Amino acid sequence: MTKITENSIEELAISCLEQQGYGYIYALDISPDSDNPERETYEDVLLVGRIVNAVRRINPDVPYESQQEAIKEVQ
């Protein structure tokens, strides 16, 4: 019988998401002490820069103030 581990579940989830067209970035590549940090601390759960970019890309005709309000709601 195969033992199910957290790592095997994570690998399966990553594989399933990649098959759906999502990209995968290794966490340490965007960590606070990396060359391309996307969070200020390891405690930051949200990648706010990505959320801001997505809101702007998806809603280009929505006023800036409304975009900011939506981002605050997500946070």
CHARMM internal coordinates of N, CA and C (Angstrom, degrees):
IC EDIT
DIST 1 N 1 CA 1.4405
DIST 1 CA 1 C 1.5346
ANGL 1 N 1 CA 1 C 108.49
DIST 1 C 2 N 1.3355
ANGL 1 CA 1 C 2 N 116.35
DIHE 1 N 1 CA 1 C 2 N 135.92
DIST 2 N 2 CA 1.4542
ANGL 1 C 2 N 2 CA 121.72
DIHE 1 CA 1 C 2 N 2 CA 179.96
DIST 2 CA 2 C 1.5185
ANGL 2 N 2 CA 2 C 110.23
DIHE 1 C 2 N 2 CA 2 C -81.63
DIST 2 C 3 N 1.3236
ANGL 2 CA 2 C 3 N 114.52
DIHE 2 N 2 CA 2 C 3 N 133.61
DIST 3 N 3 CA 1.4596
ANGL 2 C 3 N 3 CA 119.94
DIHE 2 CA 2 C 3 N 3 CA 179.67
DIST 3 CA 3 C 1.5351
ANGL 3 N 3 CA 3 C 108.74
DIHE 2 C 3 N 3 CA 3 C -83.50
DIST 3 C 4 N 1.3217
ANGL 3 CA 3 C 4 N 116.73
DIHE 3 N 3 CA 3 C 4 N 128.86
DIST 4 N 4 CA 1.4582
ANGL 3 C 4 N 4 CA 121.59
DIHE 3 CA 3 C 4 N 4 CA 177.71
DIST 4 CA 4 C 1.5225
ANGL 4 N 4 CA 4 C 108.11
DIHE 3 C 4 N 4 CA 4 C -88.50
DIST 4 C 5 N 1.3333
ANGL 4 CA 4 C 5 N 115.23
DIHE 4 N 4 CA 4 C 5 N 124.48
DIST 5 N 5 CA 1.4581
ANGL 4 C 5 N 5 CA 120.71
DIHE 4 CA 4 C 5 N 5 CA 179.71
DIST 5 CA 5 C 1.5210
ANGL 5 N 5 CA 5 C 109.68
DIHE 4 C 5 N 5 CA 5 C -118.85
DIST 5 C 6 N 1.3092
ANGL 5 CA 5 C 6 N 116.18
DIHE 5 N 5 CA 5 C 6 N 165.06
DIST 6 N 6 CA 1.4628
ANGL 5 C 6 N 6 CA 121.35
DIHE 5 CA 5 C 6 N 6 CA 176.49
DIST 6 CA 6 C 1.5261
ANGL 6 N 6 CA 6 C 110.00
DIHE 5 C 6 N 6 CA 6 C -58.36
DIST 6 C 7 N 1.3255
ANGL 6 CA 6 C 7 N 116.22
DIHE 6 N 6 CA 6 C 7 N -40.25
DIST 7 N 7 CA 1.4584
ANGL 6 C 7 N 7 CA 120.99
DIHE 6 CA 6 C 7 N 7 CA -179.86
DIST 7 CA 7 C 1.5290
ANGL 7 N 7 CA 7 C 111.74
DIHE 6 C 7 N 7 CA 7 C -63.60
DIST 7 C 8 N 1.3246
ANGL 7 CA 7 C 8 N 117.67
DIHE 7 N 7 CA 7 C 8 N -41.36
DIST 8 N 8 CA 1.4682
ANGL 7 C 8 N 8 CA 119.52
DIHE 7 CA 7 C 8 N 8 CA -179.77
DIST 8 CA 8 C 1.5279
ANGL 8 N 8 CA 8 C 111.09
DIHE 7 C 8 N 8 CA 8 C -67.75
DIST 8 C 9 N 1.3273
ANGL 8 CA 8 C 9 N 117.21
DIHE 8 N 8 CA 8 C 9 N -35.95
DIST 9 N 9 CA 1.4651
ANGL 8 C 9 N 9 CA 120.64
DIHE 8 CA 8 C 9 N 9 CA 177.02
DIST 9 CA 9 C 1.5322
ANGL 9 N 9 CA 9 C 109.51
DIHE 8 C 9 N 9 CA 9 C -66.84
DIST 9 C 10 N 1.3327
ANGL 9 CA 9 C 10 N 116.80
DIHE 9 N 9 CA 9 C 10 N -43.01
DIST 10 N 10 CA 1.4668
ANGL 9 C 10 N 10 CA 120.84
DIHE 9 CA 9 C 10 N 10 CA 179.02
DIST 10 CA 10 C 1.5322
ANGL 10 N 10 CA 10 C 110.84
DIHE 9 C 10 N 10 CA 10 C -61.74
DIST 10 C 11 N 1.3223
ANGL 10 CA 10 C 11 N 116.84
DIHE 10 N 10 CA 10 C 11 N -45.00
DIST 11 N 11 CA 1.4688
ANGL 10 C 11 N 11 CA 120.43
DIHE 10 CA 10 C 11 N 11 CA 179.02
DIST 11 CA 11 C 1.5274
ANGL 11 N 11 CA 11 C 111.45
DIHE 10 C 11 N 11 CA 11 C -62.30
DIST 11 C 12 N 1.3287
ANGL 11 CA 11 C 12 N 117.35
DIHE 11 N 11 CA 11 C 12 N -39.48
DIST 12 N 12 CA 1.4566
ANGL 11 C 12 N 12 CA 121.43
DIHE 11 CA 11 C 12 N 12 CA 177.63
DIST 12 CA 12 C 1.5296
ANGL 12 N 12 CA 12 C 110.76
DIHE 11 C 12 N 12 CA 12 C -63.98
DIST 12 C 13 N 1.3304
ANGL 12 CA 12 C 13 N 116.08
DIHE 12 N 12 CA 12 C 13 N -45.12
DIST 13 N 13 CA 1.4624
ANGL 12 C 13 N 13 CA 120.41
DIHE 12 CA 12 C 13 N 13 CA 179.91
DIST 13 CA 13 C 1.5229
ANGL 13 N 13 CA 13 C 110.75
DIHE 12 C 13 N 13 CA 13 C -62.07
DIST 13 C 14 N 1.3259
ANGL 13 CA 13 C 14 N 117.60
DIHE 13 N 13 CA 13 C 14 N -43.86
DIST 14 N 14 CA 1.4642
ANGL 13 C 14 N 14 CA 121.78
DIHE 13 CA 13 C 14 N 14 CA 178.56
DIST 14 CA 14 C 1.5176
ANGL 14 N 14 CA 14 C 110.20
DIHE 13 C 14 N 14 CA 14 C -61.84
DIST 14 C 15 N 1.3043
ANGL 14 CA 14 C 15 N 116.99
DIHE 14 N 14 CA 14 C 15 N -44.33
DIST 15 N 15 CA 1.4592
ANGL 14 C 15 N 15 CA 121.69
DIHE 14 CA 14 C 15 N 15 CA 179.49
DIST 15 CA 15 C 1.5279
ANGL 15 N 15 CA 15 C 111.69
DIHE 14 C 15 N 15 CA 15 C -61.27
DIST 15 C 16 N 1.3280
ANGL 15 CA 15 C 16 N 115.94
DIHE 15 N 15 CA 15 C 16 N -45.44
DIST 16 N 16 CA 1.4766
ANGL 15 C 16 N 16 CA 120.40
DIHE 15 CA 15 C 16 N 16 CA 179.74
DIST 16 CA 16 C 1.5232
ANGL 16 N 16 CA 16 C 111.01
DIHE 15 C 16 N 16 CA 16 C -62.56
DIST 16 C 17 N 1.3157
ANGL 16 CA 16 C 17 N 117.11
DIHE 16 N 16 CA 16 C 17 N -42.30
DIST 17 N 17 CA 1.4670
ANGL 16 C 17 N 17 CA 120.35
DIHE 16 CA 16 C 17 N 17 CA 179.98
DIST 17 CA 17 C 1.5321
ANGL 17 N 17 CA 17 C 111.24
DIHE 16 C 17 N 17 CA 17 C -68.22
DIST 17 C 18 N 1.3230
ANGL 17 CA 17 C 18 N 117.46
DIHE 17 N 17 CA 17 C 18 N -38.99
DIST 18 N 18 CA 1.4629
ANGL 17 C 18 N 18 CA 120.25
DIHE 17 CA 17 C 18 N 18 CA 177.58
DIST 18 CA 18 C 1.5261
ANGL 18 N 18 CA 18 C 111.08
DIHE 17 C 18 N 18 CA 18 C -63.86
DIST 18 C 19 N 1.3192
ANGL 18 CA 18 C 19 N 117.00
DIHE 18 N 18 CA 18 C 19 N -37.10
DIST 19 N 19 CA 1.4644
ANGL 18 C 19 N 19 CA 120.69
DIHE 18 CA 18 C 19 N 19 CA 177.72
DIST 19 CA 19 C 1.5218
ANGL 19 N 19 CA 19 C 111.54
DIHE 18 C 19 N 19 CA 19 C -65.20
DIST 19 C 20 N 1.3157
ANGL 19 CA 19 C 20 N 117.05
DIHE 19 N 19 CA 19 C 20 N -22.83
DIST 20 N 20 CA 1.4589
ANGL 19 C 20 N 20 CA 121.83
DIHE 19 CA 19 C 20 N 20 CA 178.40
DIST 20 CA 20 C 1.5327
ANGL 20 N 20 CA 20 C 111.58
DIHE 19 C 20 N 20 CA 20 C -90.84
DIST 20 C 21 N 1.3227
ANGL 20 CA 20 C 21 N 116.98
DIHE 20 N 20 CA 20 C 21 N 2.53
DIST 21 N 21 CA 1.4566
ANGL 20 C 21 N 21 CA 120.75
DIHE 20 CA 20 C 21 N 21 CA 175.84
DIST 21 CA 21 C 1.5164
ANGL 21 N 21 CA 21 C 115.77
DIHE 20 C 21 N 21 CA 21 C 101.45
DIST 21 C 22 N 1.3305
ANGL 21 CA 21 C 22 N 117.33
DIHE 21 N 21 CA 21 C 22 N 0.44
DIST 22 N 22 CA 1.4545
ANGL 21 C 22 N 22 CA 119.94
DIHE 21 CA 21 C 22 N 22 CA 178.30
DIST 22 CA 22 C 1.5191
ANGL 22 N 22 CA 22 C 109.93
DIHE 21 C 22 N 22 CA 22 C -78.06
DIST 22 C 23 N 1.3175
ANGL 22 CA 22 C 23 N 115.91
DIHE 22 N 22 CA 22 C 23 N 148.24
DIST 23 N 23 CA 1.4589
ANGL 22 C 23 N 23 CA 120.81
DIHE 22 CA 22 C 23 N 23 CA 176.49
DIST 23 CA 23 C 1.5161
ANGL 23 N 23 CA 23 C 110.27
DIHE 22 C 23 N 23 CA 23 C -91.75
DIST 23 C 24 N 1.3184
ANGL 23 CA 23 C 24 N 115.64
DIHE 23 N 23 CA 23 C 24 N 156.34
DIST 24 N 24 CA 1.4672
ANGL 23 C 24 N 24 CA 121.48
DIHE 23 CA 23 C 24 N 24 CA 179.38
DIST 24 CA 24 C 1.5173
ANGL 24 N 24 CA 24 C 108.61
DIHE 23 C 24 N 24 CA 24 C -119.26
DIST 24 C 25 N 1.3126
ANGL 24 CA 24 C 25 N 115.71
DIHE 24 N 24 CA 24 C 25 N 131.52
DIST 25 N 25 CA 1.4633
ANGL 24 C 25 N 25 CA 121.68
DIHE 24 CA 24 C 25 N 25 CA 175.24
DIST 25 CA 25 C 1.5199
ANGL 25 N 25 CA 25 C 107.21
DIHE 24 C 25 N 25 CA 25 C -124.04
DIST 25 C 26 N 1.3109
ANGL 25 CA 25 C 26 N 115.86
DIHE 25 N 25 CA 25 C 26 N 127.23
DIST 26 N 26 CA 1.4578
ANGL 25 C 26 N 26 CA 121.69
DIHE 25 CA 25 C 26 N 26 CA 178.62
DIST 26 CA 26 C 1.5254
ANGL 26 N 26 CA 26 C 108.51
DIHE 25 C 26 N 26 CA 26 C -64.36
DIST 26 C 27 N 1.3103
ANGL 26 CA 26 C 27 N 117.62
DIHE 26 N 26 CA 26 C 27 N 129.78
DIST 27 N 27 CA 1.4669
ANGL 26 C 27 N 27 CA 123.52
DIHE 26 CA 26 C 27 N 27 CA -172.27
DIST 27 CA 27 C 1.5250
ANGL 27 N 27 CA 27 C 113.01
DIHE 26 C 27 N 27 CA 27 C -53.55
DIST 27 C 28 N 1.3166
ANGL 27 CA 27 C 28 N 118.07
DIHE 27 N 27 CA 27 C 28 N -40.56
DIST 28 N 28 CA 1.4637
ANGL 27 C 28 N 28 CA 119.67
DIHE 27 CA 27 C 28 N 28 CA -177.45
DIST 28 CA 28 C 1.5286
ANGL 28 N 28 CA 28 C 112.43
DIHE 27 C 28 N 28 CA 28 C -68.22
DIST 28 C 29 N 1.3414
ANGL 28 CA 28 C 29 N 117.01
DIHE 28 N 28 CA 28 C 29 N -18.97
DIST 29 N 29 CA 1.4606
ANGL 28 C 29 N 29 CA 120.02
DIHE 28 CA 28 C 29 N 29 CA 178.54
DIST 29 CA 29 C 1.5208
ANGL 29 N 29 CA 29 C 112.59
DIHE 28 C 29 N 29 CA 29 C -73.10
DIST 29 C 30 N 1.3293
ANGL 29 CA 29 C 30 N 117.68
DIHE 29 N 29 CA 29 C 30 N -17.91
DIST 30 N 30 CA 1.4623
ANGL 29 C 30 N 30 CA 121.32
DIHE 29 CA 29 C 30 N 30 CA 179.71
DIST 30 CA 30 C 1.5307
ANGL 30 N 30 CA 30 C 111.53
DIHE 29 C 30 N 30 CA 30 C -122.53
DIST 30 C 31 N 1.3195
ANGL 30 CA 30 C 31 N 116.55
DIHE 30 N 30 CA 30 C 31 N 16.33
DIST 31 N 31 CA 1.4583
ANGL 30 C 31 N 31 CA 121.44
DIHE 30 CA 30 C 31 N 31 CA -178.70
DIST 31 CA 31 C 1.5308
ANGL 31 N 31 CA 31 C 110.53
DIHE 30 C 31 N 31 CA 31 C -71.54
DIST 31 C 32 N 1.3281
ANGL 31 CA 31 C 32 N 117.37
DIHE 31 N 31 CA 31 C 32 N 163.22
DIST 32 N 32 CA 1.4636
ANGL 31 C 32 N 32 CA 120.68
DIHE 31 CA 31 C 32 N 32 CA -177.13
DIST 32 CA 32 C 1.5270
ANGL 32 N 32 CA 32 C 114.63
DIHE 31 C 32 N 32 CA 32 C -55.34
DIST 32 C 33 N 1.3067
ANGL 32 CA 32 C 33 N 117.79
DIHE 32 N 32 CA 32 C 33 N -31.81
DIST 33 N 33 CA 1.4638
ANGL 32 C 33 N 33 CA 120.22
DIHE 32 CA 32 C 33 N 33 CA -178.03
DIST 33 CA 33 C 1.5287
ANGL 33 N 33 CA 33 C 113.35
DIHE 32 C 33 N 33 CA 33 C -101.32
DIST 33 C 34 N 1.3260
ANGL 33 CA 33 C 34 N 116.95
DIHE 33 N 33 CA 33 C 34 N 19.14
DIST 34 N 34 CA 1.4624
ANGL 33 C 34 N 34 CA 120.69
DIHE 33 CA 33 C 34 N 34 CA 178.45
DIST 34 CA 34 C 1.5275
ANGL 34 N 34 CA 34 C 109.92
DIHE 33 C 34 N 34 CA 34 C -90.84
DIST 34 C 35 N 1.3198
ANGL 34 CA 34 C 35 N 115.98
DIHE 34 N 34 CA 34 C 35 N 177.18
DIST 35 N 35 CA 1.4622
ANGL 34 C 35 N 35 CA 120.78
DIHE 34 CA 34 C 35 N 35 CA 176.99
DIST 35 CA 35 C 1.5236
ANGL 35 N 35 CA 35 C 112.18
DIHE 34 C 35 N 35 CA 35 C -71.76
DIST 35 C 36 N 1.3361
ANGL 35 CA 35 C 36 N 117.01
DIHE 35 N 35 CA 35 C 36 N -23.39
DIST 36 N 36 CA 1.4666
ANGL 35 C 36 N 36 CA 122.61
DIHE 35 CA 35 C 36 N 36 CA -179.27
DIST 36 CA 36 C 1.5287
ANGL 36 N 36 CA 36 C 110.64
DIHE 35 C 36 N 36 CA 36 C -129.85
DIST 36 C 37 N 1.3270
ANGL 36 CA 36 C 37 N 117.72
DIHE 36 N 36 CA 36 C 37 N 65.32
DIST 37 N 37 CA 1.4710
ANGL 36 C 37 N 37 CA 119.47
DIHE 36 CA 36 C 37 N 37 CA -176.95
DIST 37 CA 37 C 1.5249
ANGL 37 N 37 CA 37 C 112.13
DIHE 36 C 37 N 37 CA 37 C -66.20
DIST 37 C 38 N 1.3207
ANGL 37 CA 37 C 38 N 115.69
DIHE 37 N 37 CA 37 C 38 N 139.31
DIST 38 N 38 CA 1.4597
ANGL 37 C 38 N 38 CA 121.41
DIHE 37 CA 37 C 38 N 38 CA 176.49
DIST 38 CA 38 C 1.5197
ANGL 38 N 38 CA 38 C 111.48
DIHE 37 C 38 N 38 CA 38 C -119.21
DIST 38 C 39 N 1.3133
ANGL 38 CA 38 C 39 N 115.85
DIHE 38 N 38 CA 38 C 39 N 10.58
DIST 39 N 39 CA 1.4631
ANGL 38 C 39 N 39 CA 121.77
DIHE 38 CA 38 C 39 N 39 CA 175.24
DIST 39 CA 39 C 1.5212
ANGL 39 N 39 CA 39 C 107.44
DIHE 38 C 39 N 39 CA 39 C -150.36
DIST 39 C 40 N 1.3334
ANGL 39 CA 39 C 40 N 115.45
DIHE 39 N 39 CA 39 C 40 N 151.84
DIST 40 N 40 CA 1.4614
ANGL 39 C 40 N 40 CA 119.83
DIHE 39 CA 39 C 40 N 40 CA -177.91
DIST 40 CA 40 C 1.5223
ANGL 40 N 40 CA 40 C 112.28
DIHE 39 C 40 N 40 CA 40 C -80.44
DIST 40 C 41 N 1.3429
ANGL 40 CA 40 C 41 N 116.70
DIHE 40 N 40 CA 40 C 41 N -35.04
DIST 41 N 41 CA 1.4612
ANGL 40 C 41 N 41 CA 121.30
DIHE 40 CA 40 C 41 N 41 CA 179.60
DIST 41 CA 41 C 1.5291
ANGL 41 N 41 CA 41 C 108.83
DIHE 40 C 41 N 41 CA 41 C -137.44
DIST 41 C 42 N 1.3037
ANGL 41 CA 41 C 42 N 116.36
DIHE 41 N 41 CA 41 C 42 N 164.54
DIST 42 N 42 CA 1.4633
ANGL 41 C 42 N 42 CA 121.02
DIHE 41 CA 41 C 42 N 42 CA 177.20
DIST 42 CA 42 C 1.5281
ANGL 42 N 42 CA 42 C 111.43
DIHE 41 C 42 N 42 CA 42 C -68.29
DIST 42 C 43 N 1.3197
ANGL 42 CA 42 C 43 N 117.01
DIHE 42 N 42 CA 42 C 43 N -18.68
DIST 43 N 43 CA 1.4596
ANGL 42 C 43 N 43 CA 120.91
DIHE 42 CA 42 C 43 N 43 CA 179.35
DIST 43 CA 43 C 1.5314
ANGL 43 N 43 CA 43 C 112.27
DIHE 42 C 43 N 43 CA 43 C -77.34
DIST 43 C 44 N 1.3273
ANGL 43 CA 43 C 44 N 117.88
DIHE 43 N 43 CA 43 C 44 N -18.21
DIST 44 N 44 CA 1.4681
ANGL 43 C 44 N 44 CA 121.11
DIHE 43 CA 43 C 44 N 44 CA 179.01
DIST 44 CA 44 C 1.5220
ANGL 44 N 44 CA 44 C 109.62
DIHE 43 C 44 N 44 CA 44 C -66.67
DIST 44 C 45 N 1.3126
ANGL 44 CA 44 C 45 N 115.69
DIHE 44 N 44 CA 44 C 45 N 120.49
DIST 45 N 45 CA 1.4628
ANGL 44 C 45 N 45 CA 121.12
DIHE 44 CA 44 C 45 N 45 CA -178.52
DIST 45 CA 45 C 1.5174
ANGL 45 N 45 CA 45 C 111.04
DIHE 44 C 45 N 45 CA 45 C -87.64
DIST 45 C 46 N 1.3179
ANGL 45 CA 45 C 46 N 116.20
DIHE 45 N 45 CA 45 C 46 N -41.55
DIST 46 N 46 CA 1.4615
ANGL 45 C 46 N 46 CA 121.16
DIHE 45 CA 45 C 46 N 46 CA -177.93
DIST 46 CA 46 C 1.5233
ANGL 46 N 46 CA 46 C 111.24
DIHE 45 C 46 N 46 CA 46 C -90.10
DIST 46 C 47 N 1.3205
ANGL 46 CA 46 C 47 N 115.32
DIHE 46 N 46 CA 46 C 47 N 143.28
DIST 47 N 47 CA 1.4589
ANGL 46 C 47 N 47 CA 121.12
DIHE 46 CA 46 C 47 N 47 CA 172.37
DIST 47 CA 47 C 1.5311
ANGL 47 N 47 CA 47 C 105.69
DIHE 46 C 47 N 47 CA 47 C -95.94
DIST 47 C 48 N 1.3259
ANGL 47 CA 47 C 48 N 114.95
DIHE 47 N 47 CA 47 C 48 N 87.01
DIST 48 N 48 CA 1.4581
ANGL 47 C 48 N 48 CA 121.73
DIHE 47 CA 47 C 48 N 48 CA -170.42
DIST 48 CA 48 C 1.5262
ANGL 48 N 48 CA 48 C 111.61
DIHE 47 C 48 N 48 CA 48 C -58.97
DIST 48 C 49 N 1.3079
ANGL 48 CA 48 C 49 N 117.96
DIHE 48 N 48 CA 48 C 49 N -39.62
DIST 49 N 49 CA 1.4605
ANGL 48 C 49 N 49 CA 120.45
DIHE 48 CA 48 C 49 N 49 CA 178.38
DIST 49 CA 49 C 1.5176
ANGL 49 N 49 CA 49 C 112.16
DIHE 48 C 49 N 49 CA 49 C -58.08
DIST 49 C 50 N 1.3109
ANGL 49 CA 49 C 50 N 117.07
DIHE 49 N 49 CA 49 C 50 N -39.10
DIST 50 N 50 CA 1.4675
ANGL 49 C 50 N 50 CA 121.04
DIHE 49 CA 49 C 50 N 50 CA 178.16
DIST 50 CA 50 C 1.5263
ANGL 50 N 50 CA 50 C 111.10
DIHE 49 C 50 N 50 CA 50 C -68.89
DIST 50 C 51 N 1.3314
ANGL 50 CA 50 C 51 N 116.35
DIHE 50 N 50 CA 50 C 51 N -38.07
DIST 51 N 51 CA 1.4622
ANGL 50 C 51 N 51 CA 119.82
DIHE 50 CA 50 C 51 N 51 CA 178.74
DIST 51 CA 51 C 1.5281
ANGL 51 N 51 CA 51 C 109.68
DIHE 50 C 51 N 51 CA 51 C -64.89
DIST 51 C 52 N 1.3261
ANGL 51 CA 51 C 52 N 116.73
DIHE 51 N 51 CA 51 C 52 N -46.01
DIST 52 N 52 CA 1.4655
ANGL 51 C 52 N 52 CA 121.15
DIHE 51 CA 51 C 52 N 52 CA 179.74
DIST 52 CA 52 C 1.5270
ANGL 52 N 52 CA 52 C 110.23
DIHE 51 C 52 N 52 CA 52 C -59.04
DIST 52 C 53 N 1.3282
ANGL 52 CA 52 C 53 N 116.45
DIHE 52 N 52 CA 52 C 53 N -47.72
DIST 53 N 53 CA 1.4732
ANGL 52 C 53 N 53 CA 120.34
DIHE 52 CA 52 C 53 N 53 CA -179.79
DIST 53 CA 53 C 1.5302
ANGL 53 N 53 CA 53 C 111.50
DIHE 52 C 53 N 53 CA 53 C -61.25
DIST 53 C 54 N 1.3314
ANGL 53 CA 53 C 54 N 116.52
DIHE 53 N 53 CA 53 C 54 N -41.16
DIST 54 N 54 CA 1.4671
ANGL 53 C 54 N 54 CA 120.31
DIHE 53 CA 53 C 54 N 54 CA -179.31
DIST 54 CA 54 C 1.5239
ANGL 54 N 54 CA 54 C 111.49
DIHE 53 C 54 N 54 CA 54 C -66.54
DIST 54 C 55 N 1.3281
ANGL 54 CA 54 C 55 N 116.69
DIHE 54 N 54 CA 54 C 55 N -42.99
DIST 55 N 55 CA 1.4666
ANGL 54 C 55 N 55 CA 120.04
DIHE 54 CA 54 C 55 N 55 CA 179.86
DIST 55 CA 55 C 1.5278
ANGL 55 N 55 CA 55 C 109.84
DIHE 54 C 55 N 55 CA 55 C -62.21
DIST 55 C 56 N 1.3261
ANGL 55 CA 55 C 56 N 116.79
DIHE 55 N 55 CA 55 C 56 N -42.79
DIST 56 N 56 CA 1.4695
ANGL 55 C 56 N 56 CA 120.35
DIHE 55 CA 55 C 56 N 56 CA 179.22
DIST 56 CA 56 C 1.5241
ANGL 56 N 56 CA 56 C 111.41
DIHE 55 C 56 N 56 CA 56 C -65.39
DIST 56 C 57 N 1.3346
ANGL 56 CA 56 C 57 N 116.37
DIHE 56 N 56 CA 56 C 57 N -41.10
DIST 57 N 57 CA 1.4731
ANGL 56 C 57 N 57 CA 121.01
DIHE 56 CA 56 C 57 N 57 CA -177.98
DIST 57 CA 57 C 1.5324
ANGL 57 N 57 CA 57 C 111.31
DIHE 56 C 57 N 57 CA 57 C -68.55
DIST 57 C 58 N 1.3203
ANGL 57 CA 57 C 58 N 116.42
DIHE 57 N 57 CA 57 C 58 N -42.55
DIST 58 N 58 CA 1.4609
ANGL 57 C 58 N 58 CA 121.31
DIHE 57 CA 57 C 58 N 58 CA -175.83
DIST 58 CA 58 C 1.5256
ANGL 58 N 58 CA 58 C 111.86
DIHE 57 C 58 N 58 CA 58 C -77.24
DIST 58 C 59 N 1.3302
ANGL 58 CA 58 C 59 N 116.63
DIHE 58 N 58 CA 58 C 59 N -29.03
DIST 59 N 59 CA 1.4700
ANGL 58 C 59 N 59 CA 121.21
DIHE 58 CA 58 C 59 N 59 CA -174.03
DIST 59 CA 59 C 1.5279
ANGL 59 N 59 CA 59 C 112.07
DIHE 58 C 59 N 59 CA 59 C -125.75
DIST 59 C 60 N 1.3199
ANGL 59 CA 59 C 60 N 118.93
DIHE 59 N 59 CA 59 C 60 N 58.07
DIST 60 N 60 CA 1.4666
ANGL 59 C 60 N 60 CA 119.77
DIHE 59 CA 59 C 60 N 60 CA -175.09
DIST 60 CA 60 C 1.5228
ANGL 60 N 60 CA 60 C 114.03
DIHE 59 C 60 N 60 CA 60 C -64.07
DIST 60 C 61 N 1.3298
ANGL 60 CA 60 C 61 N 118.26
DIHE 60 N 60 CA 60 C 61 N -24.59
DIST 61 N 61 CA 1.4599
ANGL 60 C 61 N 61 CA 121.01
DIHE 60 CA 60 C 61 N 61 CA -177.44
DIST 61 CA 61 C 1.5263
ANGL 61 N 61 CA 61 C 113.54
DIHE 60 C 61 N 61 CA 61 C -94.42
DIST 61 C 62 N 1.3127
ANGL 61 CA 61 C 62 N 116.31
DIHE 61 N 61 CA 61 C 62 N -1.02
DIST 62 N 62 CA 1.4745
ANGL 61 C 62 N 62 CA 120.76
DIHE 61 CA 61 C 62 N 62 CA 179.24
DIST 62 CA 62 C 1.5295
ANGL 62 N 62 CA 62 C 107.84
DIHE 61 C 62 N 62 CA 62 C -83.49
DIST 62 C 63 N 1.3224
ANGL 62 CA 62 C 63 N 118.00
DIHE 62 N 62 CA 62 C 63 N 134.90
DIST 63 N 63 CA 1.4693
ANGL 62 C 63 N 63 CA 120.99
DIHE 62 CA 62 C 63 N 63 CA 179.53
DIST 63 CA 63 C 1.5375
ANGL 63 N 63 CA 63 C 112.03
DIHE 62 C 63 N 63 CA 63 C -55.32
DIST 63 C 64 N 1.3181
ANGL 63 CA 63 C 64 N 115.12
DIHE 63 N 63 CA 63 C 64 N 146.85
DIST 64 N 64 CA 1.4614
ANGL 63 C 64 N 64 CA 122.52
DIHE 63 CA 63 C 64 N 64 CA -178.52
DIST 64 CA 64 C 1.5295
ANGL 64 N 64 CA 64 C 111.54
DIHE 63 C 64 N 64 CA 64 C -51.79
DIST 64 C 65 N 1.3355
ANGL 64 CA 64 C 65 N 116.86
DIHE 64 N 64 CA 64 C 65 N -45.56
DIST 65 N 65 CA 1.4624
ANGL 64 C 65 N 65 CA 120.98
DIHE 64 CA 64 C 65 N 65 CA -177.71
DIST 65 CA 65 C 1.5289
ANGL 65 N 65 CA 65 C 111.27
DIHE 64 C 65 N 65 CA 65 C -60.94
DIST 65 C 66 N 1.3184
ANGL 65 CA 65 C 66 N 116.58
DIHE 65 N 65 CA 65 C 66 N -38.99
DIST 66 N 66 CA 1.4694
ANGL 65 C 66 N 66 CA 120.81
DIHE 65 CA 65 C 66 N 66 CA 178.33
DIST 66 CA 66 C 1.5195
ANGL 66 N 66 CA 66 C 110.88
DIHE 65 C 66 N 66 CA 66 C -68.78
DIST 66 C 67 N 1.3139
ANGL 66 CA 66 C 67 N 116.57
DIHE 66 N 66 CA 66 C 67 N -37.19
DIST 67 N 67 CA 1.4631
ANGL 66 C 67 N 67 CA 119.95
DIHE 66 CA 66 C 67 N 67 CA 176.05
DIST 67 CA 67 C 1.5255
ANGL 67 N 67 CA 67 C 109.95
DIHE 66 C 67 N 67 CA 67 C -62.12
DIST 67 C 68 N 1.3193
ANGL 67 CA 67 C 68 N 116.99
DIHE 67 N 67 CA 67 C 68 N -44.64
DIST 68 N 68 CA 1.4617
ANGL 67 C 68 N 68 CA 121.21
DIHE 67 CA 67 C 68 N 68 CA 179.46
DIST 68 CA 68 C 1.5236
ANGL 68 N 68 CA 68 C 111.27
DIHE 67 C 68 N 68 CA 68 C -62.67
DIST 68 C 69 N 1.3160
ANGL 68 CA 68 C 69 N 116.30
DIHE 68 N 68 CA 68 C 69 N -38.44
DIST 69 N 69 CA 1.4631
ANGL 68 C 69 N 69 CA 120.25
DIHE 68 CA 68 C 69 N 69 CA 177.80
DIST 69 CA 69 C 1.5362
ANGL 69 N 69 CA 69 C 111.04
DIHE 68 C 69 N 69 CA 69 C -63.86
DIST 69 C 70 N 1.3264
ANGL 69 CA 69 C 70 N 116.17
DIHE 69 N 69 CA 69 C 70 N -41.32
DIST 70 N 70 CA 1.4627
ANGL 69 C 70 N 70 CA 120.25
DIHE 69 CA 69 C 70 N 70 CA 177.98
DIST 70 CA 70 C 1.5175
ANGL 70 N 70 CA 70 C 111.35
DIHE 69 C 70 N 70 CA 70 C -63.72
DIST 70 C 71 N 1.3213
ANGL 70 CA 70 C 71 N 116.34
DIHE 70 N 70 CA 70 C 71 N -40.56
DIST 71 N 71 CA 1.4680
ANGL 70 C 71 N 71 CA 120.41
DIHE 70 CA 70 C 71 N 71 CA 179.61
DIST 71 CA 71 C 1.5225
ANGL 71 N 71 CA 71 C 110.38
DIHE 70 C 71 N 71 CA 71 C -64.09
DIST 71 C 72 N 1.3152
ANGL 71 CA 71 C 72 N 117.09
DIHE 71 N 71 CA 71 C 72 N -41.63
DIST 72 N 72 CA 1.4750
ANGL 71 C 72 N 72 CA 120.82
DIHE 71 CA 71 C 72 N 72 CA 177.99
DIST 72 CA 72 C 1.5289
ANGL 72 N 72 CA 72 C 110.77
DIHE 71 C 72 N 72 CA 72 C -63.14
DIST 72 C 73 N 1.3305
ANGL 72 CA 72 C 73 N 116.95
DIHE 72 N 72 CA 72 C 73 N -37.02
DIST 73 N 73 CA 1.4752
ANGL 72 C 73 N 73 CA 120.62
DIHE 72 CA 72 C 73 N 73 CA 177.40
DIST 73 CA 73 C 1.5197
ANGL 73 N 73 CA 73 C 110.70
DIHE 72 C 73 N 73 CA 73 C -62.34
DIST 73 C 74 N 1.3151
ANGL 73 CA 73 C 74 N 116.63
DIHE 73 N 73 CA 73 C 74 N -41.96
DIST 74 N 74 CA 1.4776
ANGL 73 C 74 N 74 CA 120.60
DIHE 73 CA 73 C 74 N 74 CA 178.99
DIST 74 CA 74 C 1.5207
ANGL 74 N 74 CA 74 C 110.20
DIHE 73 C 74 N 74 CA 74 C -64.20
DIST 74 C 75 N 1.3192
ANGL 74 CA 74 C 75 N 115.45
DIHE 74 N 74 CA 74 C 75 N -40.55
DIST 75 N 75 CA 1.4697
ANGL 74 C 75 N 75 CA 119.49
DIHE 74 CA 74 C 75 N 75 CA -178.92
DIST 75 CA 75 C 1.5164
ANGL 75 N 75 CA 75 C 110.35
DIHE 74 C 75 N 75 CA 75 C -68.39
END
COOR INIT
IC SEED 1 N 1 CA 1 C
IC BUILD
